[in-house]
């Protein structure tokens, strides 16, 4: 065979096939390596483009890139890290209070987030449909328990406050169990709060096992209050 069979052409162009495989819209794959633990590190970047300051609108000057590592959903049985080479810009307008700013894309990751958006979705799906624990999820992601929980907790809280999640529910199950065996100090003091947890589960025949967010503690008073809230 006279032509190379590599999917990546030997040029400065980005590889469409690599980008299709990685699936981060707007970001281009520039490299993939295996780390010391056997995980994959995928380096991505956006293509150069004109950028205006988000505050004053003046065209900003490019000021290099900064690398940010994000925990991504597992792929091919391995933990994955996305190494995002974020573009940095400087606003040339002296009166602008911004100075410099860094590229953001909330479809990829929340600002200052440590997990990608799809890693958060994957983790919540594991909790809801596979009955996984946060500890089991963090092992698959190759990161810490707190890293996972801090990323998905706001999403679960937002879902918990949305009354639409109860639409179509005809059978509601209640489950109480002990969810941890460490410090019962408040989370604000470094503990994990009460050991006991009361959960409500949609047991409707046509449901997908949607789990209602955990209530902070056991007992009929908590359950009765939650059911009264549903009846209102």
N, C-alpha and C positions, 0 to 999 in steps of 0.2 A: 504494500500500500504506500503510495507516494506522498499522501497528505497526512499530517498529524491528526489524531482522533481526540485530542483534548477538547473539552467543551469551551475552554477559554482561549480566545485568540491571543497571539503574542503581539499585543499593541497596548496603547493607553486607554482603549475603550473599555467600558464596563461590560460584564458578562450577563446577558439576559437570562441565561439558564440558571446561573447561581442566584440571581435575584428572585426568580420564580420559586426556587427551592426554599430560600430563606423567608421570602414573603413579607418584607418590611417596606411598604409603599413609600416611595420618595427617597429611600436610602439604597445605596449601591454597595455591593460586596467587593471589598478590596483584598481580603485574605481570610483564610481559615486554617487554624492550627490546632493541634491537640495539646492540652496542658499536661502538667506532671501527674495530675490525678486521673487522666483519661478522658476528661471533658473536652468539649469543643469551644474554641474561642473564635467568634465570627466578627471580623472587623468590617465596619460599614461607615459610609460617609455620604453626604449629599453632594450633588454636583454644584460647582460654583455658579452663583447667580447674583443679580443686583438685589441689595437689601436696603430697605429704608428703616430709619430709626422708628421704633414703635411709639415713641413719645412725641417727637417733633416732626417726623416724616422726612427729614433730610437723608439723602443717600449716604449710607455708612461706609466706612473703609474696612476692608478685610484686615484682620489682625491675627492670622494663624488659626490653629485648631487646638482644642483641648480634648483629651481622651477621657471618656466616662464609661465605666464597666457596668452593665446591667445584667441581672439574672433573668434568663429567658426560659421558656417552657422547654422541657427535655425533648431531645430529638434522637431517634435511632438508638434509644436505650442509654443515652449519655446526658449528663448535665450540660447546659449550654450557657455561655456568657456572650453577650453582644457588646463589643467594644466600639462604641460610637465616637467617631472623630468629629466632634461638634465644631462648627465654625464659630469663631469669635469676631465680633465687629466693634469698631470704635466710632462713636458719633462725632463728626467734626464741628458740630455747632457749639460754640463756647457757652451759649446761654442754656443749653440743654442739660438737665440734671442727671441724665442717664450715664454719660461717659462711655461705658462699654457694656455689651450684652452678648449672651451666648445663645446659639441656636436651640430652639425647643420645638417639639412636635408631640402634642398630647395624644395623638393616635399611636405613638410608639411607647412613650413613657410619661408619667406625670412629672412636672418639674420637681427636681430633687428626689424623685422616686428611685428606688433600688431594684424594682422588678419592672419588666416590660408590661404593657397593658395585657398582652395575650398570656403572659405568665400568671397574672392575677386572675384572669378568666379561667385558665386551666386549673389553678389551685382551688378556686371556688367550685368548679365543676367536680373536682375530686372529692371535695367535702360533701357535696349535695348528692352525687350519683354513685360514688364508689365507697362512701362511708369511710373515707380516709381521715386520719388525724393530721393536725398541723405538723406534728413531729415526723410523720411519715412523708408528708409533702416536702418538708425541708430537706429530708434525706435525698429524695429524688431530684430536687433542685440543686443540691449541693451547697446549701447556705444555712444560716442560723434560724432558729425558731422565731426569734424576734423580728428578723428581716421579713419573714413571710407574714406574720401576724400584723405587723405595722402597715404592710402594704394592702392587705385584704380587709382589715377591720373597718376602715371608712366606707368601703364599698358595701360590706354587709350591713353596716349601720344605715346607709342610705336605702338599701333594699328593705330593711326592717321597718322604716318609717313610711314606706309606700303601701297604702291600703289596697292597691290593685293586685298585690300578690295573693290576696284571698279570693279573687274572682274565680268562680267555678269550683270552689272547694265544697264538697258535700260530706266528707268524713275527716274529722280532725283527731289525730292521735297525740297523746301526751307521753313523754318519756323523761325519766329522771335518772341521772347517773353521776358518778364522781369523775370529773374530767382531768384532774391533776392531783399530784401528791407532793407538792412543794409548798412554799410559803403562802399563807392565806392573807398576808398583808395586802392593802390596797395596791392596785397597779401603780399609782402615783408614787408609792414608797418602795417600789422594786419588787413587789410580790405579784401574784396572779389572781388575787381576790378569792372569793368563796370557792371551795372545792366542788360543791354540788352545782349541777346545772339542770335546768328544766327546759326541755325542747318540745316544740310542737311540729308535727309532721303532717303534710297533706297526704292522706291515705285514700283519696278518691281513686276509683278504678282507672280513670283515664289520665291520671296525673303522671308526672315524671319524677315523683319523689321530692318535690320541692320542700325544703326544710325551712321552717320559720326560725329567725335568729334566736340565739340562746337568751333565756331570761337570766338575770343575775341572782340566782339562788333558787332553792327548791321550795316545795310546800304548797298546800292548797290555796293559801292566800294569793300567791303569785299567779297560779293558774286561774283562780276565780277572777282576779282582776283583769287578766288578759282576755278571758272569755267575755267579760262585761264590756271591754273595749271593742271587741268584735261585734257585739250585739248593738252597739250604739250607732 
